[in-house]
């Protein structure tokens, strides 16, 4: 659930075979100019996505130069990434003054081909409205455009538009494989706020009709979701971002099950059906 910000010393925050969310992997790596980091994740495909800064990436001898390019924070430019196939060795070197790099992963045994995702490859979706307090922008890094190149991993960036508002609403879950109504996808978030002292709340309701839990999320919070309905909200006056990792059990396409009590709200939120269709 909630992992408060801490210095992970470039070690995984959600490691391979984590008993809580075994379908996902997450690391944050911080480097100074010229520093390198290498890793290998047998049984997990991964995505190297700089939050800030620029890196050169090498995957099994293939070179991908100048990945990233953002400045001070995740609002300063568009994301870029490199897909790393399951089990292959990858190395990235910081070419800017400093860089913070997200490494996202999902369990998948097959070995595919590495590739770069440039800013022009990002699939952008914007939906909701200020009136419904659901105005949101999604930047799919590994999304529908990469569907034929990736096994089980979905990677996106989600932004609240404006100051404050809800995300992940209406409440939904994806903890059980029961097609065509729902898929099992473990999920991991990493939150950022602008300004950095902003905050929000992550809700988690494990059973319909039961009282759920709420978590105080701040800049740098990580949250993992193994089960239950999970909307979140940014406090008024603050912009919220979260890096999103989804790992599917049996397929890559996400099928969300909306909480029956609140599912009718789908009809009140402009563009939300297009958003739902993009998680494939």
N, C-alpha and C positions, 0 to 999 in steps of 0.2 A: 504494500500500500504506500504510505507516504515515507519517502526517504529524504530528510532535510538536507540542505546543501552541506557539503563537506569536501575536504581535499582528498580526492580518491587516488592521488599520486599516479595517475594514468593507468590505474587498474580497474577492471570492469566493475560497474555498479550493479548490473544484472549479468551474471556470468553464464556460461554455457551450462545447461542442465540444472538451472535454478529450480528448485522444487516448487516454487510459488508460481512462476510463469515460464515453464520449460521451453516454450516455443519461441522465446525472444532472447535477445542479447543486447547489452548497451554499455558503451564505454564513452567517457569524455577524456580526451587527450589534450593537454596544453603544452605547447612547444614555443621556444624562442627561435629566432632566425638561425638556420643552419642545423638545428636539432632534428633528429630522425626518430621514427617509431616504427617498429615492425611487429606483425602479429600473424597468427594462423588460427583458424577456428574450425577444426574438423567437425563436419556435420551441420555447420551453420553457414549460410550465405550472408554476406554483409554489405554494407554501404558506407563509404567514407564521405562524410558531408561536413565541410568546415562551417561552423557557426560564425566565426570571424577569421580573417586572415586568408592566406593563400598557401597551398602545398603542391608539391610535385609528387605524383603517386606512381609506384611501380608495382605491377602485379604479374608475377611469373615472367619477368623480362619485358613486358609491355609497359611503355611509358605514357603517362598522362600528365602533361605539364600545365601549371597555372590553374589549378582547381580552387575555386573559391573567389576571393577578391573583395569580400565585405570589409568594412572598416570597423567602427567602434562597437556595433552590435548587430543583431539579426534584422533590424529594420533598415540597415544601411546597405541596400543592394539585394540582388537575387541569389538564391542558393545554387550551388553546383555540387556534383558528387561523382564518385566512381563506384561502380558495382564490382564486388569481389566474389567470385564463385566459391562455393563451399569447399573448405579444406585447403585452398590455395594460399600461398604466402604473399603478404602485401607489405609494402613499406611506403611511408610518406615522409617528406622532408619539408620543413617550414621554410618558405622563401620570402615571407613578409617579416616585419619586425617581431611579430608574435602571432600565434594562431590558436584557436580553440576548435577542436575537431570532434564532431559526433561520429561514433561508429555504431551503426544500427545493424542488428542481425535477426535472422529467423532460421529455425531448424529446417534443414533441407539437405538431403543426401546426395542428390545428383550434382555433377560439376558442369556448369554452363560456361559461357564466355564472358570475360570482363568487358566493360564499356564505360565510357564517360557520359555523364548527364550535364550538359551545358545549360546556361540560363535560358537559351532559346528552346530547350527541350522540356521546360517545366510546364505542367498543365495547371493553369490558374482557374479557380472557381470562386465566385463571390455570390453570397446569398444572404437572405434575411433582410432586416430593415431596422432603422433606429426606433421606429414605432413599436416593433415587437421585441426590442431589446435583444435581438439575435443576429445583428449585423456581423458577418464573419467572412474572412478571406482565407482560402486554402491554396497552398502551393504544393502540388504533388511532385515529389522528387522521383520516387519510383511509383508510378501510378499506371493509369490505363495505357499511356503511350508506350510503356515498357512491358506490357503484359506478356508478350511472346519471348521475352529475354530473361525473365526472373521466375523463380520457383514458387515461394510462399511469402515473400517479403513485400510489405507495403510501407513506404516512408513518405511522410508529408510534414509540412509546416502549417500551423493553424494560427491565425491572427484574429483577435477581436478588432472590429473596425470602430473607431471612435473610442470614447472613454467609458469603460464599464460595459457590462452586458453578459448575456448567457452564451454558452457553447455546449455542444453535445446535448442539445434540447430539441425535441422532447426526449425524456430519459429513454435510453435504449441499452441493450446488452448484446453480447455475442460470446456466450460461454458454453454453448451446447451445439454439437453438430446434429441438426435435424432439418435437413433440406426438404423443401425449399424455403422454410420459414426462418432459419437461423444457421449460422456457422460458428464454429469454435475458433476464435482468434484471441490469443493473449495480446495484451497491449501495454506499452510503456510510454510515459510522457516525460518531457523535461520542460519546465516552465521558465519563462523570462517575463519581466515587467518593465514598462517604460512609463515614468521614471523607475529606477531600480528599486526604490523603497516601496513600490506598489505591492499589492497582495490580492488574493482571491480565495475562493473556497472550492474544494473538490468534494462532491458528494458521492457516496457509495451506498446503494440500497441493495442488499444481497437477495432479499425475497420480496416479491410484490405484496404490498399490504403491511409489511413490517417496517418499523422505524429504522432508518439507515444511520450512517455515520457521516460526519463532516470533518474535513481536514483543512487546516490553515496552510495555504500554499504561498510561497514567497519566491523571489528571484533565485533560480537555481534548484528549486524543488524537483525531485523525481518522484513519479507516482506510477505504480504498476497495478494492473487490473486483471485479476484472475477470474472474477465472477461478479455479476450484478449490474444494475443500472447505474450510470456514472456521468451525470451532467456536471458542469463546473461553471463558475461565474467569476468575473473580474469586478473588483470594487469600483464604484463611481470615481471618475477622474484618472483612471489608469488603463493603459493598453496592456493586453495580455497576449503572449505568444506561447505556443507549446509545440515542441518537436515530437512527432508521433511515430511510433514503431508498432506495426501490426504483424504478427506471425500466425498464419493459418495452419490448422491441424490437417485438413484434407484437401484444401484448395486455397488459392490466393484471393479470389474474389470474396469480399466481405458482404455478408447478409446480416443486417442489423434487425433485431427484434425490438420494436418500440413498445414501451410499457402500455398495456391496454388502457389504463385509466387516462393517460395523457396523449395517446396516439393521434387523436383528432386534431391536435395542434399542428400536425404536419400541414393541414389545409390552410393554416393561418400564416405560414412563414414563406415569403416569396422566394422561389428558386430552390427550396430545400430538396425537392425531388430530383433535380438535376445533380445536386451535391451527392445524394445517396447513390445515384447511378455511377458516380465516378470512382468509387472505391472498389476497383476491379484490377 
